[in-house]
Amino acid sequence: MQWRGNNRKNSKEEIKALGQKSRAKCGEELEVRVHTRRKPRLIIINVPEDISTNNIEDTVIKQNPDLNLKKGNNVSKFIYITKKK
């Protein structure tokens, strides 16, 4: 059994209690695992030349306020420059 703890209201105690309740009902037939956050990798294309790896994080955060992104959680690795113009 896989429980996806995407709801931030759930505390560690609630998650543990749910796991124990599942084990009590199902025994060892099911495995309880808590979903962990992943670090997705993205390739962003058509980025203006005035945006660099230094200011891309601020730009993405400003353009996407509904995502509740936090400074420091998003890392830009490199910029790939195409030869096409």
Number of C-alpha atoms within 10 A of each C-alpha: 13 11 12 12 16 11 7 6 8 10 11 10 9 11 17 13 12 14 18 14 12 16 16 10 10 12 11 10 9 12 12 17 13 14 11 9 9 6 8 6 10 7 7 8 9 5 11 7 7 7 13 14 11 10 11 16 19 15 12 13 16 12 9 10 10 8 9 9 15 11 10 8 8 16 12 14 8 8 13 9 9 6 5 4 3
